[in-house]
Amino acid sequence: IDKTEVMLSILGSVKVLVSKDNRQDYRGAGVKRIIVTAIKCVLASGKCLNLIIIWPASTYQSN
C-alpha cells in the first residue's frame, strides 16, 4: 500500500488538491488548509476503481 498525503486548499469556492511534496505555490496564501486522505484502488487485472477522498468529519460538518 502506497500512502501519500495531499493537502486541500480552499480558495473561495475553488478546491485544490496539492501533493505534500509540491506545496510551494499555495504556501502562505492565507487560506484554511485541511489534510485529507485520498485512496486510489488498482485491481490485479489493472482496472482502476474510482478515487475516494476522505474528509475529516469536523471539517465537513462546519462547511
N, C-alpha and C positions, 0 to 999 in steps of 0.2 A: 504494500500500500504506500503510495506516494502522498505525503502530507504537505500541502502548500497553503500558507495563509494568504488571504487577499484583504486589502483594506478598502472599505467603501467610503467614498467621499460624497457628501450630499451638497451640491451647489444649487441652491434654489430648488427647482423641480427636476434637475438632471442628476442621475445617479451614475457614478463612475466606479468601475472595479479596477483596482490598481494592484499590480504584483508587489509582494513585500520587498522585492529586490529593486524595484524601479518606482519609488515614491517621490522622486525629486521634483517633478512637475507640479505636484499638489501639496508639497510640504510648505507650511507657513501660509496657506491660503486663508486661514481664519475661518475654517468650516468645521462642523462637527464630524469627527471620524469614528467609524464603527468597524470593529473586526468581525467578519462573518466567516462561516465555513462553507466552502464550495466543494461538492462531491461530483466527480465525473466517473461513471462506471463503464468499463470496456469488457465485453464478454470474451471468452476464449476464442470464439469464432471471428472476432474483430468488430462485431457490431457494437456501436456506442449507444448507451441509454441517455436520456435527457439529463442535462446538468441540474443538480439540486443545490440551491443556496439556502443555508440555514441562518436565520436572523436571530440575534439574542431576543428573548421574549420581552424584556423590559423596553427595548428599542422599538420593537414592532408595535407594542401597545401604546407607547407615547406618541407615535406618529399617527 
